[in-house]
Amino acid sequence: MKFLAITLIVHNDERSPTERFREVVDNAVLAEELGFDGFGVGERHERPFISSSPPVVLSHIAARTTRIRLFTAVTTLSLLDPVRAYEDYATLDHLSGGRLELIIGKGNGAAQAQLFHVTPDDQWERNREGYELFRRLWREDKVTWEGRFRPSLTDAETWPRPLQRPIRIWHGSATSKESVDLAAFYGDPLFSANVTNPVEPYAELIEHYRERWAAYGHDPADALVGAGTAGYYAARTSQEALETYRPIFEARIALFRKVGVDPVFHTLEDAVERGSILVGSPQQIVDKVLRYHERFGHEVMHLHADADGLTSAQHRAALELFQSEIAPVLRKEIPSRPFPEVAV
């Protein structure tokens, strides 16, 4: 199994944006130091996030690291001009020495849709059309294209040409079959959010992905799935882990209720029992990931990169424990295909 650390760059405390960005970059450096396979930066265009420009953040991380693969989580193609997005990420691909991997998706949030004049009626079509063009730009030196949502192209050239040919593009999936079907149609890997709900709806979408994958004529053995988690904290005993993480979980529930969101899990114990949150002893976390693997068949998993209310010492200690006692077992128990080699 491969492991990513991912941040959406939530900014909801007294620190300046500058300090928060520096923390993100430092966490990426730490993730590489500890042995994570990838580091991802999300894209959101509304409060409380400041992750509106992932290629800029990832470029800085590329300059501070040498090995770890760099992920977007996700690139919101329903909002972006595919040509401009291609130019940004092809440049980043070179600057990182071919370490870039993209996770694309529709994105969510009313504020970001208003900024880009995207509606619920056209968001999926924008995502599909944007991906069709985006995909071709990575593969073709000249593109002739016509669609609904941007000006047409005739023998258009985009620069720079990418370092990785082709780059691997994942499709982020949360609740809808549209993104799952798009991934299966093109033979692309799928990354399940696996954050908000119990395992069942995510397992159903992954099963649908595998069914559509085969229906489109792809070899079932080639399907590749990743999955997220809703939070992480490991300690030597489950009692210690629950005691430390409880105020963090309860603060999150209070924030949900403040903004009018009814949480799916009302107690930490319920979230640990039925959700994807990983809180407990190393053996408990290994057992839980293996149970999820039985449903998903996933080869890649992400943890939250941020301290998320933990102290810096607690955060580092928990990540060190993950890499020393949890990751080695999961890597052995769940074989995974290698990530692409660094290009240069």
Secondary structure, DSSP 4 states (H G I P E B T S, - for coil): -EEEEEE--B--SSS-HHHHHHHHHHHHHHHHHHT-SEEEE----STTB--S-HHHHHHHHHHH-SSSEEEES-EETTTS-HHHHHHHHHHHHHHTTS-EEEEEE----HHHHHHHT--TTTHHHHHHHHHHHHHHHHH-SSEEE--SSS--EEEE--SSPPSSSSPPEEEEESS-HHHHHHHHHHT--EEE---SS-HHHHHHHHHHHHHHHHHTT--GGG--EEE--S-EEE-SSHHHHHHHHHHHHHHHHHHHHHTT---S--SHHHHHHHSS-EEE-HHHHHHHHHHHHHHH--SEEEEE-S-TTS-HHHHHHHHHHIIIIIHHHHHHHS--PPPPPP--
